[in-house]
Amino acid sequence: MAIDLDGNSEVVVRTPFALPFCIDWLPDGRLLIVSGLDSRLLRREANGSLVTHADLRSLSDKVWNEIVVDGRGNAYINGGPGIIALVTADGSIRQVAGGIAFPNGMAVTPDNATLIIAESHGKRLTAFDIATDGSLSKRRVWADLGSGIPDGICIDADNAVWYGDVPNKSCVRVREGGEVLQAIDLDRGCFVCMLGVRTREPYS
């Protein structure tokens, strides 16, 4: 669904499978869709057709979850048994991280140098350095969230991270190190937040 600030909406694409889990765009504007239940990554072509971009079953046939695409066209997908997979621009697939405590939202910094992932069961945001070939290294805690349970995340213009928190019914902004800069209480669980082009306020 595409929804504008006035609440108008339209169906952009209907998937032939249940539960499209997460989406992101390639640099050329084509849409990627995680079909988590059948371990595939789909790509929407300019003519509206859906084709398989990557088959993730070689890494895991468990449920896949979130995706983020960097400026080089590399797609990172997480899920399965707590892993992050890399699908490069040339179509190769490999695991680049493991041992993630319930992987959820991911974001890449504007310089394509760092990937940040929400570890929901770890109550933290974890960062990796991104190499030019897409590999991840130097795993570290970017922010210990205390009682916060991060789901979907996004990075703002000041390099702070917003995260949706379902159990605590909130959307929270933190800086590297874990300092809470802002928290918005909601009347329901917040799975994900995203910043719009014309505002700095998060949408949940």
VMD Tcl script that draws the C-alpha trace (Angstrom):
set ca {
  {0.00 0.00 0.00}
  {1.09 3.57 -0.72}
  {-0.38 6.14 1.68}
  {0.12 9.92 1.55}
  {0.04 12.45 4.40}
  {-3.67 13.12 3.79}
  {-4.52 9.45 4.30}
  {-5.16 8.65 0.64}
  {-4.06 5.12 -0.24}
  {-3.63 2.85 -3.22}
  {-2.63 -0.76 -3.76}
  {0.79 -0.81 -5.43}
  {1.13 -4.58 -5.81}
  {-0.73 -7.69 -4.71}
  {1.49 -10.65 -3.89}
  {0.56 -14.21 -4.92}
  {1.78 -15.43 -1.52}
  {0.64 -14.82 2.04}
  {2.36 -12.36 4.35}
  {4.79 -10.13 2.45}
  {7.07 -9.49 5.41}
  {9.23 -6.53 4.47}
  {10.18 -4.35 1.48}
  {12.97 -2.14 0.22}
  {14.09 -0.69 -3.11}
  {17.08 -1.35 -5.33}
  {19.00 1.76 -6.45}
  {17.24 1.58 -9.84}
  {13.82 1.83 -8.16}
  {12.71 -1.79 -8.43}
  {10.93 -3.09 -5.34}
  {12.17 -6.10 -3.35}
  {9.68 -8.07 -1.26}
  {10.52 -10.71 1.36}
  {8.30 -13.76 1.01}
  {9.31 -15.00 4.42}
  {7.29 -18.17 4.66}
  {8.73 -19.73 1.49}
  {12.26 -18.33 1.89}
  {12.33 -16.22 -1.25}
  {13.13 -12.64 -2.14}
  {10.92 -11.31 -4.95}
  {11.60 -8.38 -7.28}
  {8.93 -6.24 -8.95}
  {9.93 -5.36 -12.49}
  {9.07 -2.12 -14.28}
  {6.15 -3.85 -16.04}
  {4.65 -4.89 -12.69}
  {5.60 -8.56 -12.86}
  {7.14 -10.36 -9.87}
  {10.25 -12.50 -10.36}
  {12.51 -14.35 -7.95}
  {15.46 -12.18 -6.99}
  {16.98 -14.76 -4.63}
  {16.11 -18.19 -3.24}
  {17.20 -18.23 0.40}
  {16.52 -21.92 1.07}
  {20.18 -22.77 0.55}
  {20.88 -20.90 3.79}
  {17.71 -21.65 5.76}
  {14.17 -22.81 5.12}
  {12.97 -21.13 8.29}
  {11.01 -17.87 8.21}
  {12.85 -14.83 6.83}
  {11.95 -11.39 8.11}
  {13.49 -7.97 7.42}
  {15.43 -6.48 4.51}
  {17.56 -3.41 3.87}
  {19.36 -2.44 0.64}
  {22.54 -0.38 0.66}
  {23.63 2.17 -1.92}
  {25.63 -0.46 -3.83}
  {22.52 -2.56 -4.46}
  {23.43 -5.21 -1.89}
  {20.43 -6.59 -0.01}
  {20.67 -7.81 3.59}
  {17.88 -10.14 4.75}
  {17.56 -11.58 8.24}
  {15.58 -14.27 9.97}
  {15.93 -18.01 9.93}
  {18.06 -19.22 12.84}
  {19.24 -15.73 13.81}
  {21.29 -14.98 10.72}
  {21.86 -12.18 8.21}
  {22.16 -13.10 4.54}
  {23.70 -10.96 1.83}
  {22.33 -10.95 -1.72}
  {24.83 -9.00 -3.81}
  {24.00 -6.92 -6.84}
  {25.25 -9.76 -9.08}
  {22.88 -12.25 -7.42}
  {25.25 -14.25 -5.23}
  {23.97 -15.29 -1.80}
  {25.90 -15.93 1.40}
  {25.54 -15.68 5.17}
  {27.40 -12.70 6.64}
  {26.40 -12.84 10.33}
  {24.86 -15.24 12.85}
  {23.91 -15.55 16.48}
  {21.46 -12.65 16.32}
  {18.97 -12.65 19.22}
  {15.71 -12.56 17.21}
  {16.76 -10.35 14.27}
  {14.38 -7.56 13.36}
  {14.69 -4.11 11.76}
  {17.86 -3.10 9.92}
  {19.23 0.17 8.58}
  {22.36 1.20 6.67}
  {24.06 4.51 7.37}
  {24.06 7.00 4.46}
  {27.79 6.44 3.82}
  {27.16 2.68 3.35}
  {29.75 2.02 6.06}
  {27.61 0.60 8.89}
  {24.68 -1.79 9.20}
  {22.57 -1.52 12.36}
  {20.21 -4.33 13.35}
  {17.59 -4.61 16.09}
  {18.10 -7.66 18.30}
  {14.65 -7.87 19.85}
  {15.38 -10.60 22.40}
  {18.72 -8.98 23.22}
  {17.09 -5.58 23.89}
  {19.82 -3.86 21.92}
  {20.84 -2.38 18.61}
  {23.93 -4.02 17.14}
  {26.24 -2.53 14.51}
  {28.59 -4.02 11.91}
  {31.11 -2.41 9.61}
  {30.30 -3.02 5.93}
  {33.19 -3.90 3.60}
  {33.19 -2.96 -0.09}
  {32.23 -6.56 -0.97}
  {29.26 -6.43 1.43}
  {30.86 -8.49 4.18}
  {30.14 -7.56 7.80}
  {32.77 -7.23 10.54}
  {33.53 -5.56 13.90}
  {30.25 -6.55 15.54}
  {29.47 -4.31 18.49}
  {26.61 -3.08 20.66}
  {25.48 0.23 19.16}
  {22.92 0.86 21.92}
  {21.88 -1.12 24.99}
  {18.16 -0.36 25.30}
  {17.53 -1.51 28.85}
  {13.84 -2.48 28.91}
  {13.34 -1.46 25.27}
  {12.45 -4.21 22.79}
  {13.29 -2.98 19.28}
  {11.40 -4.09 16.19}
  {11.56 -1.98 12.99}
  {14.12 0.83 12.90}
  {15.20 3.82 10.82}
  {18.04 6.35 10.93}
  {17.39 10.10 11.03}
  {19.38 13.05 9.68}
  {21.38 13.28 12.93}
  {22.38 9.58 12.77}
  {20.13 8.74 15.69}
  {17.93 5.64 15.43}
  {14.18 5.44 15.88}
  {12.81 2.04 16.88}
  {9.30 0.68 17.21}
  {8.60 -1.16 20.47}
  {5.57 -3.47 20.45}
  {5.36 -4.59 24.11}
  {6.04 -1.08 25.46}
  {3.65 0.59 22.96}
  {6.11 3.27 22.00}
  {8.42 4.69 19.36}
  {11.81 5.70 20.75}
  {14.75 7.74 19.43}
  {18.22 6.86 20.71}
  {21.77 7.93 19.92}
  {24.78 5.61 19.69}
  {25.57 4.53 23.24}
  {21.91 4.19 24.23}
  {20.90 7.70 25.38}
  {17.16 8.16 24.85}
  {16.52 11.41 23.02}
  {12.76 11.16 22.59}
  {9.94 8.69 23.23}
  {6.42 8.74 21.84}
  {3.80 6.76 23.74}
  {1.17 5.05 21.60}
  {-2.17 3.38 22.20}
  {-0.96 0.09 20.65}
  {2.20 -1.80 19.84}
  {4.46 -0.19 17.23}
  {6.13 -2.65 14.86}
  {8.03 -0.18 12.71}
  {8.66 3.52 12.15}
  {9.81 5.47 9.11}
  {10.78 9.07 8.50}
  {9.02 11.00 5.76}
  {10.71 13.35 3.33}
  {8.86 16.45 4.55}
  {8.97 15.86 8.28}
  {11.19 14.50 11.01}
  {8.32 12.99 12.92}
  {8.19 9.16 12.74}
  {5.18 7.33 11.32}
  {4.20 4.16 13.14}
}
mol new
graphics top color blue
foreach p $ca { graphics top sphere $p radius 0.5 }
foreach p [lrange $ca 0 end-1] q [lrange $ca 1 end] { graphics top cylinder $p $q radius 0.2 }
display resetview
